[in-house]
């Protein structure tokens, strides 16, 4: 596992991986019904997201670059200026309906749930060809091992109930659950509690 900044080629590599890994994510599936467009949109969205993380967050990779785990400050909410600093921001304009739907789905998230000095997982994903091999678990455990001794509190927010069960096995407990009927989405706020 390594913590390192990503060059442009690495950003693109992980954005392509994210496009495959997040194809069935509830937020992206709701925002973009057409799968071909969704894959392209997620790629550009993740270029922006990972570019911002590259400047500000703690990023873990496995040795073979099959997965990634980003830890970001919970109270550091990204804004439009962050995206304008990124290389592909114009593509998010081209996919404006998807961008608006995606950001509106995330807009209800309540970062105030997390205490100060909390790092949250945002995002974590693994190449679909290598899912189920414990790669995400290893990346998360490495973050826990490195960050807890430094005094950080750790948390995350999930929409998928299956993922909640995985996080519980890693020591995270749900501290708040919300259901947003308008967009048919659950949000589970979880904190690491050893």
N, CA and C atoms as an extended XYZ file, in Angstrom:
582
Properties=species:S:1:pos:R:3:atomname:S:1:resname:S:1:resid:I:1 pbc="F F F"
N         0.843       -1.172        0.000 N   UNK     1
C         0.000        0.000        0.000 CA  UNK     1
C         0.892        1.240        0.000 C   UNK     1
N         0.534        2.220       -0.794 N   UNK     2
C         1.340        3.426       -0.894 CA  UNK     2
C         0.463        4.658       -0.802 C   UNK     2
N         1.016        5.701       -0.220 N   UNK     3
C         0.389        7.015       -0.253 CA  UNK     3
C         1.237        7.843       -1.202 C   UNK     3
N         0.647        8.321       -2.284 N   UNK     4
C         1.437        9.111       -3.226 CA  UNK     4
C         0.510        9.941       -4.103 C   UNK     4
N         1.011       11.053       -4.622 N   UNK     5
C         0.204       11.815       -5.580 CA  UNK     5
C         0.155       11.081       -6.917 C   UNK     5
N        -0.876       11.367       -7.686 N   UNK     6
C        -1.049       10.705       -8.979 CA  UNK     6
C        -0.688       11.652      -10.117 C   UNK     6
N        -0.003       11.119      -11.125 N   UNK     7
C         0.221       11.900      -12.336 CA  UNK     7
C        -1.021       11.757      -13.227 C   UNK     7
N        -1.024       12.477      -14.354 N   UNK     8
C        -2.202       12.489      -15.228 CA  UNK     8
C        -2.560       11.080      -15.735 C   UNK     8
N        -1.561       10.315      -16.109 N   UNK     9
C        -1.807        8.963      -16.617 CA  UNK     9
C        -2.459        8.091      -15.539 C   UNK     9
N        -1.986        8.211      -14.303 N   UNK    10
C        -2.550        7.439      -13.195 CA  UNK    10
C        -3.976        7.884      -12.898 C   UNK    10
N        -4.231        9.194      -12.939 N   UNK    11
C        -5.596        9.702      -12.752 CA  UNK    11
C        -6.550        9.072      -13.765 C   UNK    11
N        -6.136        9.054      -15.025 N   UNK    12
C        -6.973        8.486      -16.080 CA  UNK    12
C        -7.188        6.989      -15.873 C   UNK    12
N        -6.143        6.292      -15.464 N   UNK    13
C        -6.239        4.853      -15.212 CA  UNK    13
C        -7.302        4.564      -14.146 C   UNK    13
N        -7.232        5.278      -13.021 N   UNK    14
C        -8.192        5.031      -11.947 CA  UNK    14
C        -9.587        5.548      -12.298 C   UNK    14
N        -9.684        6.593      -13.091 N   UNK    15
C       -11.007        7.069      -13.524 CA  UNK    15
C       -11.687        6.030      -14.412 C   UNK    15
N       -10.912        5.364      -15.276 N   UNK    16
C       -11.484        4.282      -16.101 CA  UNK    16
C       -11.949        3.126      -15.209 C   UNK    16
N       -11.135        2.809      -14.197 N   UNK    17
C       -11.509        1.746      -13.264 CA  UNK    17
C       -12.796        2.119      -12.526 C   UNK    17
N       -12.887        3.370      -12.089 N   UNK    18
C       -14.086        3.832      -11.380 CA  UNK    18
C       -15.313        3.766      -12.271 C   UNK    18
N       -15.143        4.077      -13.561 N   UNK    19
C       -16.273        4.024      -14.490 CA  UNK    19
C       -16.871        2.624      -14.536 C   UNK    19
N       -16.037        1.602      -14.437 N   UNK    20
C       -16.539        0.227      -14.394 CA  UNK    20
C       -17.071       -0.133      -13.004 C   UNK    20
N       -16.333        0.261      -11.970 N   UNK    21
C       -16.707       -0.107      -10.604 CA  UNK    21
C       -18.016        0.538      -10.155 C   UNK    21
N       -18.315        1.751      -10.631 N   UNK    22
C       -19.495        2.483      -10.174 CA  UNK    22
C       -20.667        2.437      -11.150 C   UNK    22
N       -20.616        1.551      -12.134 N   UNK    23
C       -21.704        1.482      -13.113 CA  UNK    23
C       -23.068        1.238      -12.470 C   UNK    23
N       -23.129        0.453      -11.399 N   UNK    24
C       -24.405        0.141      -10.755 CA  UNK    24
C       -24.601        0.884       -9.440 C   UNK    24
N       -23.748        1.859       -9.172 N   UNK    25
C       -23.894        2.677       -7.972 CA  UNK    25
C       -25.248        3.382       -8.020 C   UNK    25
N       -25.998        3.401       -6.904 N   UNK    26
C       -27.341        3.986       -6.931 CA  UNK    26
C       -27.375        5.444       -7.390 C   UNK    26
N       -26.390        6.218       -6.998 N   UNK    27
C       -26.374        7.636       -7.390 CA  UNK    27
C       -26.199        7.767       -8.896 C   UNK    27
N       -25.215        7.077       -9.453 N   UNK    28
C       -24.925        7.220      -10.880 CA  UNK    28
C       -25.994        6.548      -11.751 C   UNK    28
N       -26.536        5.430      -11.293 N   UNK    29
C       -27.593        4.769      -12.065 CA  UNK    29
C       -28.841        5.645      -12.123 C   UNK    29
N       -29.130        6.351      -11.055 N   UNK    30
C       -30.278        7.263      -11.039 CA  UNK    30
C       -30.018        8.483      -11.920 C   UNK    30
N       -28.789        8.977      -11.891 N   UNK    31
C       -28.468       10.219      -12.610 CA  UNK    31
C       -28.381       10.016      -14.114 C   UNK    31
N       -27.935        8.841      -14.539 N   UNK    32
C       -27.716        8.587      -15.971 CA  UNK    32
C       -28.228        7.200      -16.312 C   UNK    32
N       -29.385        7.147      -16.940 N   UNK    33
C       -30.019        5.853      -17.259 CA  UNK    33
C       -29.276        5.090      -18.349 C   UNK    33
N       -28.787        5.780      -19.366 N   UNK    34
C       -28.091        5.149      -20.485 CA  UNK    34
C       -26.701        4.687      -20.022 C   UNK    34
N       -26.449        3.374      -20.091 N   UNK    35
C       -25.198        2.830      -19.549 CA  UNK    35
C       -23.954        3.321      -20.275 C   UNK    35
N       -24.030        3.477      -21.588 N   UNK    36
C       -22.866        3.949      -22.346 CA  UNK    36
C       -22.507        5.384      -21.935 C   UNK    36
N       -23.517        6.218      -21.831 N   UNK    37
C       -23.291        7.597      -21.397 CA  UNK    37
C       -22.834        7.618      -19.944 C   UNK    37
N       -23.435        6.748      -19.111 N   UNK    38
C       -23.076        6.695      -17.691 CA  UNK    38
C       -21.594        6.388      -17.514 C   UNK    38
N       -21.087        5.414      -18.270 N   UNK    39
C       -19.670        5.041      -18.151 CA  UNK    39
C       -18.780        6.239      -18.492 C   UNK    39
N       -19.088        6.948      -19.578 N   UNK    40
C       -18.283        8.126      -19.959 CA  UNK    40
C       -18.406        9.228      -18.909 C   UNK    40
N       -19.624        9.424      -18.431 N   UNK    41
C       -19.841       10.464      -17.412 CA  UNK    41
C       -19.052       10.155      -16.135 C   UNK    41
N       -19.157        8.917      -15.648 N   UNK    42
C       -18.447        8.552      -14.415 CA  UNK    42
C       -16.942        8.746      -14.597 C   UNK    42
N       -16.427        8.386      -15.767 N   UNK    43
C       -14.999        8.597      -16.040 CA  UNK    43
C       -14.629       10.067      -15.828 C   UNK    43
N       -15.357       10.974      -16.442 N   UNK    44
C       -15.031       12.399      -16.319 CA  UNK    44
C       -15.293       12.915      -14.907 C   UNK    44
N       -16.364       12.443      -14.290 N   UNK    45
C       -16.664       12.838      -12.915 CA  UNK    45
C       -15.521       12.423      -11.992 C   UNK    45
N       -15.006       11.192      -12.181 N   UNK    46
C       -13.941       10.709      -11.311 CA  UNK    46
C       -12.594       11.363      -11.621 C   UNK    46
N       -12.368       11.771      -12.850 N   UNK    47
C       -11.162       12.569      -13.134 CA  UNK    47
C       -11.191       13.825      -12.259 C   UNK    47
N       -12.348       14.477      -12.213 N   UNK    48
C       -12.476       15.695      -11.398 CA  UNK    48
C       -12.317       15.370       -9.918 C   UNK    48
N       -13.017       14.340       -9.465 N   UNK    49
C       -13.005       13.983       -8.046 CA  UNK    49
C       -11.601       13.591       -7.599 C   UNK    49
N       -10.933       12.749       -8.376 N   UNK    50
C        -9.597       12.294       -7.991 CA  UNK    50
C        -8.548       13.390       -8.154 C   UNK    50
N        -8.745       14.310       -9.097 N   UNK    51
C        -7.828       15.447       -9.224 CA  UNK    51
C        -7.870       16.306       -7.975 C   UNK    51
N        -9.077       16.525       -7.457 N   UNK    52
C        -9.214       17.295       -6.221 CA  UNK    52
C        -8.556       16.543       -5.068 C   UNK    52
N        -8.797       15.245       -4.974 N   UNK    53
C        -8.165       14.440       -3.925 CA  UNK    53
C        -6.652       14.464       -4.045 C   UNK    53
N        -6.152       14.468       -5.260 N   UNK    54
C        -4.720       14.451       -5.500 CA  UNK    54
C        -4.034       15.650       -4.857 C   UNK    54
N        -4.749       16.769       -4.750 N   UNK    55
C        -4.188       17.970       -4.147 CA  UNK    55
C        -4.343       17.996       -2.624 C   UNK    55
N        -5.374       17.334       -2.100 N   UNK    56
C        -5.752       17.594       -0.715 CA  UNK    56
C        -5.819       16.375        0.204 C   UNK    56
N        -6.017       15.183       -0.321 N   UNK    57
C        -6.401       14.044        0.504 CA  UNK    57
C        -5.289       13.010        0.635 C   UNK    57
N        -5.538       12.012        1.470 N   UNK    58
C        -4.619       10.894        1.661 CA  UNK    58
C        -5.136        9.750        0.794 C   UNK    58
N        -4.293        9.248       -0.090 N   UNK    59
C        -4.706        8.251       -1.071 CA  UNK    59
C        -3.855        6.990       -0.915 C   UNK    59
N        -4.536        5.848       -0.825 N   UNK    60
C        -3.866        4.553       -0.743 CA  UNK    60
C        -4.150        3.742       -2.012 C   UNK    60
N        -3.119        3.047       -2.496 N   UNK    61
C        -3.230        2.146       -3.650 CA  UNK    61
C        -2.706        0.793       -3.209 C   UNK    61
N        -3.174       -0.286       -3.814 N   UNK    62
C        -2.531       -1.567       -3.551 CA  UNK    62
C        -1.313       -1.682       -4.476 C   UNK    62
N        -0.462       -2.664       -4.209 N   UNK    63
C         0.821       -2.773       -4.917 CA  UNK    63
C         0.666       -2.918       -6.429 C   UNK    63
N        -0.424       -3.495       -6.879 N   UNK    64
C        -0.627       -3.744       -8.304 CA  UNK    64
C        -1.633       -2.768       -8.934 C   UNK    64
N        -1.955       -1.693       -8.227 N   UNK    65
C        -2.897       -0.683       -8.722 CA  UNK    65
C        -4.237       -1.280       -9.129 C   UNK    65
N        -4.748       -2.208       -8.316 N   UNK    66
C        -6.045       -2.822       -8.599 CA  UNK    66
C        -7.171       -2.127       -7.846 C   UNK    66
N        -6.806       -1.218       -6.948 N   UNK    67
C        -7.809       -0.527       -6.157 CA  UNK    67
C        -7.250        0.731       -5.537 C   UNK    67
N        -8.153        1.552       -5.014 N   UNK    68
C        -7.773        2.838       -4.431 CA  UNK    68
C        -8.713        3.155       -3.272 C   UNK    68
N        -8.177        3.806       -2.250 N   UNK    69
C        -8.978        4.273       -1.119 CA  UNK    69
C        -8.527        5.692       -0.790 C   UNK    69
N        -9.462        6.621       -0.845 N   UNK    70
C        -9.187        8.031       -0.569 CA  UNK    70
C        -9.791        8.391        0.784 C   UNK    70
N        -8.993        9.033        1.632 N   UNK    71
C        -9.471        9.553        2.911 CA  UNK    71
C        -9.434       11.080        2.818 C   UNK    71
N       -10.581       11.719        3.026 N   UNK    72
C       -10.633       13.176        2.971 CA  UNK    72
C       -11.242       13.741        4.240 C   UNK    72
N       -10.901       14.977        4.531 N   UNK    73
C       -11.441       15.670        5.701 CA  UNK    73
C       -12.951       15.809        5.530 C   UNK    73
N       -13.717       15.312        6.510 N   UNK    74
C       -15.181       15.306        6.393 CA  UNK    74
C       -15.752       16.705        6.212 C   UNK    74
N       -15.184       17.683        6.886 N   UNK    75
C       -15.749       19.033        6.857 CA  UNK    75
C       -15.175       19.885        5.724 C   UNK    75
N       -14.354       19.300        4.882 N   UNK    76
C       -13.829       20.000        3.712 CA  UNK    76
C       -14.740       19.695        2.535 C   UNK    76
N       -15.795       20.482        2.401 N   UNK    77
C       -16.753       20.252        1.330 CA  UNK    77
C       -16.214       20.848        0.034 C   UNK    77
N       -16.170       20.033       -1.003 N   UNK    78
C       -15.697       20.519       -2.290 CA  UNK    78
C       -16.707       21.502       -2.875 C   UNK    78
N       -16.186       22.460       -3.628 N   UNK    79
C       -17.073       23.439       -4.260 CA  UNK    79
C       -16.744       23.532       -5.749 C   UNK    79
N       -17.467       24.385       -6.441 N   UNK    80
C       -17.292       24.507       -7.891 CA  UNK    80
C       -15.867       24.932       -8.246 C   UNK    80
N       -15.243       25.760       -7.418 N   UNK    81
C       -13.875       26.199       -7.690 CA  UNK    81
C       -12.923       25.005       -7.732 C   UNK    81
N       -13.139       24.025       -6.826 N   UNK    82
C       -12.302       22.818       -6.834 CA  UNK    82
C       -12.384       22.123       -8.183 C   UNK    82
N       -13.586       22.035       -8.742 N   UNK    83
C       -13.749       21.363      -10.026 CA  UNK    83
C       -13.148       22.168      -11.166 C   UNK    83
N       -13.211       23.481      -11.077 N   UNK    84
C       -12.649       24.304      -12.145 CA  UNK    84
C       -11.129       24.208      -12.215 C   UNK    84
N       -10.492       23.792      -11.128 N   UNK    85
C        -9.045       23.598      -11.119 CA  UNK    85
C        -8.636       22.276      -11.769 C   UNK    85
N        -9.611       21.423      -12.065 N   UNK    86
C        -9.342       20.091      -12.576 CA  UNK    86
C        -9.275       20.093      -14.101 C   UNK    86
N        -8.600       19.095      -14.672 N   UNK    87
C        -8.315       19.117      -16.107 CA  UNK    87
C        -9.518       18.925      -17.025 C   UNK    87
N       -10.540       18.200      -16.612 N   UNK    88
C       -11.637       17.859      -17.519 CA  UNK    88
C       -12.955       18.519      -17.146 C   UNK    88
N       -12.921       19.643      -16.447 N   UNK    89
C       -14.166       20.212      -15.937 CA  UNK    89
C       -15.169       20.511      -17.047 C   UNK    89
N       -14.694       20.832      -18.243 N   UNK    90
C       -15.610       21.155      -19.334 CA  UNK    90
C       -16.510       19.963      -19.681 C   UNK    90
N       -16.037       18.737      -19.463 N   UNK    91
C       -16.853       17.569      -19.772 CA  UNK    91
C       -18.048       17.454      -18.840 C   UNK    91
N       -17.894       17.934      -17.596 N   UNK    92
C       -19.037       17.902      -16.691 CA  UNK    92
C       -20.128       18.852      -17.165 C   UNK    92
N       -19.750       19.893      -17.885 N   UNK    93
C       -20.737       20.788      -18.489 CA  UNK    93
C       -21.434       20.065      -19.647 C   UNK    93
N       -20.670       19.323      -20.443 N   UNK    94
C       -21.264       18.567      -21.543 CA  UNK    94
C       -22.278       17.539      -21.044 C   UNK    94
N       -22.028       17.003      -19.859 N   UNK    95
C       -22.948       16.046      -19.246 CA  UNK    95
C       -23.770       16.730      -18.151 C   UNK    95
N       -24.197       17.942      -18.412 N   UNK    96
C       -24.852       18.763      -17.389 CA  UNK    96
C       -26.032       18.077      -16.706 C   UNK    96
N       -26.963       17.433      -17.418 N   UNK    97
C       -28.069       16.780      -16.705 CA  UNK    97
C       -27.583       15.725      -15.703 C   UNK    97
N       -26.599       14.919      -16.109 N   UNK    98
C       -26.056       13.911      -15.191 CA  UNK    98
C       -25.343       14.565      -14.016 C   UNK    98
N       -24.590       15.624      -14.299 N   UNK    99
C       -23.873       16.335      -13.234 CA  UNK    99
C       -24.851       16.894      -12.216 C   UNK    99
N       -25.903       17.541      -12.689 N   UNK   100
C       -26.888       18.131      -11.780 CA  UNK   100
C       -27.561       17.047      -10.938 C   UNK   100
N       -27.956       15.936      -11.556 N   UNK   101
C       -28.609       14.855      -10.811 CA  UNK   101
C       -27.653       14.218       -9.802 C   UNK   101
N       -26.409       14.029      -10.198 N   UNK   102
C       -25.433       13.434       -9.280 CA  UNK   102
C       -25.189       14.351       -8.092 C   UNK   102
N       -24.933       15.621       -8.367 N   UNK   103
C       -24.652       16.557       -7.277 CA  UNK   103
C       -25.877       16.770       -6.388 C   UNK   103
N       -27.073       16.726       -6.968 N   UNK   104
C       -28.279       16.883       -6.136 CA  UNK   104
C       -28.457       15.672       -5.229 C   UNK   104
N       -28.076       14.486       -5.701 N   UNK   105
C       -28.160       13.294       -4.855 CA  UNK   105
C       -27.200       13.390       -3.683 C   UNK   105
N       -26.032       13.972       -3.929 N   UNK   106
C       -25.048       14.122       -2.860 CA  UNK   106
C       -25.303       15.349       -1.990 C   UNK   106
N       -26.110       16.288       -2.456 N   UNK   107
C       -26.274       17.560       -1.745 CA  UNK   107
C       -26.946       17.403       -0.388 C   UNK   107
N       -27.714       16.347       -0.199 N   UNK   108
C       -28.403       16.158        1.085 CA  UNK   108
C       -27.471       15.612        2.163 C   UNK   108
N       -26.285       15.149        1.789 N   UNK   109
C       -25.399       14.531        2.767 CA  UNK   109
C       -25.013       15.528        3.849 C   UNK   109
N       -25.035       15.057        5.086 N   UNK   110
C       -24.846       15.933        6.248 CA  UNK   110
C       -23.474       15.702        6.870 C   UNK   110
N       -22.463       16.450        6.409 N   UNK   111
C       -21.118       16.259        6.960 CA  UNK   111
C       -21.029       16.684        8.420 C   UNK   111
N       -22.023       17.454        8.891 N   UNK   112
C       -22.014       17.882       10.296 CA  UNK   112
C       -22.241       16.713       11.247 C   UNK   112
N       -22.669       15.575       10.700 N   UNK   113
C       -22.824       14.363       11.503 CA  UNK   113
C       -21.475       13.948       12.075 C   UNK   113
N       -20.412       14.178       11.312 N   UNK   114
C       -19.089       13.741       11.723 CA  UNK   114
C       -18.426       14.788       12.613 C   UNK   114
N       -17.749       14.336       13.686 N   UNK   115
C       -17.042       15.294       14.533 CA  UNK   115
C       -15.850       15.917       13.805 C   UNK   115
N       -15.360       17.030       14.338 N   UNK   116
C       -14.155       17.652       13.792 CA  UNK   116
C       -13.013       16.636       13.806 C   UNK   116
N       -12.052       16.842       12.922 N   UNK   117
C       -10.873       15.981       12.811 CA  UNK   117
C       -11.227       14.563       12.373 C   UNK   117
N       -12.291       14.450       11.562 N   UNK   118
C       -12.686       13.145       11.032 CA  UNK   118
C       -12.313       13.061        9.555 C   UNK   118
N       -11.632       11.990        9.196 N   UNK   119
C       -11.383       11.681        7.800 CA  UNK   119
C       -12.420       10.652        7.361 C   UNK   119
N       -12.987       10.854        6.178 N   UNK   120
C       -13.962        9.905        5.671 CA  UNK   120
C       -13.454        9.253        4.385 C   UNK   120
N       -13.890        8.031        4.152 N   UNK   121
C       -13.548        7.316        2.925 CA  UNK   121
C       -14.396        7.902        1.802 C   UNK   121
N       -13.733        8.403        0.781 N   UNK   122
C       -14.488        9.039       -0.311 CA  UNK   122
C       -13.591        9.284       -1.508 C   UNK   122
N       -13.523        8.340       -2.432 N   UNK   123
C       -14.187        7.042       -2.553 CA  UNK   123
C       -13.236        5.887       -2.259 C   UNK   123
N       -13.770        4.683       -2.328 N   UNK   124
C       -12.962        3.462       -2.367 CA  UNK   124
C       -13.551        2.591       -3.466 C   UNK   124
N       -12.683        2.040       -4.320 N   UNK   125
C       -13.166        1.135       -5.358 CA  UNK   125
C       -12.032        0.238       -5.836 C   UNK   125
N       -12.444       -0.876       -6.448 N   UNK   126
C       -11.512       -1.888       -6.933 CA  UNK   126
C       -11.919       -2.244       -8.362 C   UNK   126
N       -10.937       -2.528       -9.185 N   UNK   127
C       -11.195       -3.012      -10.537 CA  UNK   127
C       -12.172       -4.183      -10.449 C   UNK   127
N       -13.287       -4.141      -11.194 N   UNK   128
C       -14.273       -5.223      -11.109 CA  UNK   128
C       -13.687       -6.622      -11.324 C   UNK   128
N       -12.628       -6.734      -12.109 N   UNK   129
C       -11.997       -8.043      -12.325 CA  UNK   129
C       -11.329       -8.580      -11.060 C   UNK   129
N       -11.066       -7.697      -10.095 N   UNK   130
C       -10.365       -8.104       -8.878 CA  UNK   130
C       -11.212       -7.930       -7.617 C   UNK   130
N       -12.496       -7.647       -7.788 N   UNK   131
C       -13.357       -7.520       -6.619 CA  UNK   131
C       -13.541       -8.880       -5.959 C   UNK   131
N       -13.760       -8.849       -4.652 N   UNK   132
C       -13.940      -10.086       -3.903 CA  UNK   132
C       -12.640      -10.726       -3.441 C   UNK   132
N       -11.523      -10.047       -3.672 N   UNK   133
C       -10.216      -10.592       -3.276 CA  UNK   133
C        -9.665       -9.919       -2.022 C   UNK   133
N       -10.465       -9.072       -1.382 N   UNK   134
C       -10.032       -8.416       -0.146 CA  UNK   134
C        -9.187       -7.177       -0.353 C   UNK   134
N        -9.116       -6.657       -1.571 N   UNK   135
C        -8.256       -5.500       -1.850 CA  UNK   135
C        -8.775       -4.246       -1.138 C   UNK   135
N       -10.063       -3.966       -1.259 N   UNK   136
C       -10.629       -2.786       -0.587 CA  UNK   136
C       -10.465       -2.913        0.921 C   UNK   136
N       -10.685       -4.112        1.445 N   UNK   137
C       -10.524       -4.339        2.884 CA  UNK   137
C        -9.099       -4.026        3.325 C   UNK   137
N        -8.108       -4.488        2.563 N   UNK   138
C        -6.704       -4.218        2.913 CA  UNK   138
C        -6.401       -2.718        2.875 C   UNK   138
N        -6.924       -2.034        1.864 N   UNK   139
C        -6.672       -0.593        1.762 CA  UNK   139
C        -7.289        0.157        2.931 C   UNK   139
N        -8.506       -0.218        3.305 N   UNK   140
C        -9.171        0.437        4.435 CA  UNK   140
C        -8.436        0.134        5.733 C   UNK   140
N        -8.050       -1.122        5.920 N   UNK   141
C        -7.310       -1.496        7.139 CA  UNK   141
C        -5.983       -0.751        7.227 C   UNK   141
N        -5.308       -0.551        6.088 N   UNK   142
C        -4.053        0.192        6.092 CA  UNK   142
C        -4.294        1.631        6.532 C   UNK   142
N        -5.371        2.239        6.021 N   UNK   143
C        -5.720        3.590        6.456 CA  UNK   143
C        -5.994        3.657        7.942 C   UNK   143
N        -6.748        2.695        8.449 N   UNK   144
C        -7.042        2.649        9.887 CA  UNK   144
C        -5.744        2.542       10.678 C   UNK   144
N        -4.864        1.626       10.275 N   UNK   145
C        -3.601        1.408       10.986 CA  UNK   145
C        -2.716        2.655       10.976 C   UNK   145
N        -2.724        3.412        9.879 N   UNK   146
C        -1.889        4.607        9.773 CA  UNK   146
C        -2.505        5.828       10.458 C   UNK   146
N        -3.810        5.996       10.307 N   UNK   147
C        -4.446        7.269       10.657 CA  UNK   147
C        -4.944        7.355       12.098 C   UNK   147
N        -5.429        6.251       12.655 N   UNK   148
C        -5.914        6.275       14.036 CA  UNK   148
C        -4.796        6.662       15.012 C   UNK   148
N        -3.576        6.075       14.891 N   UNK   149
C        -2.499        6.477       15.811 CA  UNK   149
C        -2.116        7.957       15.694 C   UNK   149
N        -2.446        8.583       14.569 N   UNK   150
C        -2.145       10.007       14.393 CA  UNK   150
C        -3.233       10.903       14.979 C   UNK   150
N        -4.249       10.290       15.590 N   UNK   151
C        -5.289       11.057       16.266 CA  UNK   151
C        -6.518       11.360       15.427 C   UNK   151
N        -6.599       10.825       14.234 N   UNK   152
C        -7.780       11.056       13.402 CA  UNK   152
C        -8.940       10.167       13.835 C   UNK   152
N       -10.137       10.712       13.747 N   UNK   153
C       -11.344        9.903       13.809 CA  UNK   153
C       -11.652        9.516       12.363 C   UNK   153
N       -12.250        8.339       12.160 N   UNK   154
C       -12.498        7.854       10.810 CA  UNK   154
C       -13.982        7.572       10.615 C   UNK   154
N       -14.477        7.930        9.452 N   UNK   155
C       -15.884        7.700        9.144 CA  UNK   155
C       -16.096        7.447        7.673 C   UNK   155
N       -17.361        7.295        7.317 N   UNK   156
C       -17.741        7.121        5.913 CA  UNK   156
C       -19.236        7.312        5.788 C   UNK   156
N       -19.674        7.395        4.543 N   UNK   157
C       -21.102        7.492        4.234 CA  UNK   157
C       -21.366        6.517        3.101 C   UNK   157
N       -22.386        5.675        3.255 N   UNK   158
C       -22.680        4.648        2.250 CA  UNK   158
C       -24.153        4.685        1.880 C   UNK   158
N       -24.433        4.314        0.623 N   UNK   159
C       -25.820        4.193        0.190 CA  UNK   159
C       -26.238        2.738       -0.004 C   UNK   159
N       -25.298        1.836       -0.035 N   UNK   160
C       -25.567        0.441       -0.337 CA  UNK   160
C       -25.535       -0.377        0.956 C   UNK   160
N       -26.660       -1.016        1.277 N   UNK   161
C       -26.752       -1.769        2.525 CA  UNK   161
C       -25.751       -2.922        2.582 C   UNK   161
N       -25.427       -3.532        1.440 N   UNK   162
C       -24.418       -4.601        1.419 CA  UNK   162
C       -23.058       -4.068        1.858 C   UNK   162
N       -22.725       -2.846        1.452 N   UNK   163
C       -21.455       -2.247        1.868 CA  UNK   163
C       -21.441       -1.964        3.362 C   UNK   163
N       -22.583       -1.610        3.918 N   UNK   164
C       -22.671       -1.347        5.359 CA  UNK   164
C       -22.204       -2.572        6.134 C   UNK   164
N       -22.617       -3.755        5.711 N   UNK   165
C       -22.215       -4.986        6.401 CA  UNK   165
C       -20.703       -5.190        6.344 C   UNK   165
N       -20.094       -4.877        5.195 N   UNK   166
C       -18.638       -4.978        5.069 CA  UNK   166
C       -17.957       -4.013        6.037 C   UNK   166
N       -18.429       -2.773        6.075 N   UNK   167
C       -17.817       -1.773        6.948 CA  UNK   167
C       -17.985       -2.137        8.422 C   UNK   167
N       -19.102       -2.749        8.776 N   UNK   168
C       -19.292       -3.179       10.166 CA  UNK   168
C       -18.239       -4.204       10.554 C   UNK   168
N       -17.897       -5.099        9.644 N   UNK   169
C       -16.854       -6.098        9.924 CA  UNK   169
C       -15.492       -5.456       10.154 C   UNK   169
N       -15.305       -4.250        9.596 N   UNK   170
C       -14.033       -3.537        9.748 CA  UNK   170
C       -14.020       -2.624       10.973 C   UNK   170
N       -15.119       -2.599       11.742 N   UNK   171
C       -15.152       -1.809       12.968 CA  UNK   171
C       -15.937       -0.511       12.876 C   UNK   171
N       -16.640       -0.275       11.778 N   UNK   172
C       -17.454        0.928       11.647 CA  UNK   172
C       -18.869        0.651       12.143 C   UNK   172
N       -19.445        1.635       12.821 N   UNK   173
C       -20.812        1.524       13.341 CA  UNK   173
C       -21.652        2.667       12.776 C   UNK   173
N       -22.900        2.358       12.443 N   UNK   174
C       -23.812        3.384       11.934 CA  UNK   174
C       -24.175        4.336       13.064 C   UNK   174
N       -23.960        5.634       12.830 N   UNK   175
C       -24.318        6.639       13.827 CA  UNK   175
C       -25.568        7.416       13.408 C   UNK   175
N       -25.931        7.303       12.126 N   UNK   176
C       -27.137        7.962       11.635 CA  UNK   176
C       -27.552        7.292       10.325 C   UNK   176
N       -28.855        7.120       10.156 N   UNK   177
C       -29.406        6.570        8.909 CA  UNK   177
C       -30.519        7.507        8.444 C   UNK   177
N       -30.504        7.815        7.143 N   UNK   178
C       -31.557        8.640        6.562 CA  UNK   178
C       -32.067        7.965        5.299 C   UNK   178
N       -33.343        8.149        5.055 N   UNK   179
C       -33.921        7.689        3.790 CA  UNK   179
C       -34.535        8.893        3.093 C   UNK   179
N       -34.138        9.099        1.846 N   UNK   180
C       -34.635       10.232        1.059 CA  UNK   180
C       -35.605        9.684        0.017 C   UNK   180
N       -36.887        9.805        0.341 N   UNK   181
C       -37.931        9.211       -0.499 CA  UNK   181
C       -37.924        9.783       -1.913 C   UNK   181
N       -37.686       11.083       -2.029 N   UNK   182
C       -37.726       11.740       -3.336 CA  UNK   182
C       -36.775       11.079       -4.341 C   UNK   182
N       -35.606       10.665       -3.866 N   UNK   183
C       -34.640       10.027       -4.770 CA  UNK   183
C       -34.450        8.540       -4.454 C   UNK   183
N       -35.280        8.021       -3.548 N   UNK   184
C       -35.247        6.600       -3.185 CA  UNK   184
C       -33.838        6.156       -2.816 C   UNK   184
N       -33.251        6.848       -1.836 N   UNK   185
C       -31.867        6.560       -1.482 CA  UNK   185
C       -31.676        6.555        0.032 C   UNK   185
N       -30.957        5.546        0.486 N   UNK   186
C       -30.574        5.451        1.890 CA  UNK   186
C       -29.180        6.037        2.054 C   UNK   186
N       -28.943        6.681        3.191 N   UNK   187
C       -27.601        7.143        3.544 CA  UNK   187
C       -27.289        6.648        4.940 C   UNK   187
N       -26.189        5.914        5.046 N   UNK   188
C       -25.718        5.391        6.316 CA  UNK   188
C       -24.435        6.131        6.668 C   UNK   188
N       -24.446        6.840        7.792 N   UNK   189
C       -23.255        7.546        8.282 CA  UNK   189
C       -22.621        6.636        9.322 C   UNK   189
N       -21.334        6.342        9.138 N   UNK   190
C       -20.675        5.369        9.998 CA  UNK   190
C       -19.366        5.945       10.539 C   UNK   190
N       -19.030        5.566       11.771 N   UNK   191
C       -17.773        5.959       12.400 CA  UNK   191
C       -17.016        4.704       12.833 C   UNK   191
N       -15.698        4.770       12.712 N   UNK   192
C       -14.855        3.667       13.159 CA  UNK   192
C       -14.823        3.682       14.674 C   UNK   192
N       -15.168        2.530       15.268 N   UNK   193
C       -15.196        2.395       16.733 CA  UNK   193
C       -14.503        1.095       17.105 C   UNK   193
N       -13.181        1.177       17.352 N   UNK   194
C       -12.423       -0.061       17.643 CA  UNK   194
C       -12.889       -0.755       18.905 C   UNK   194
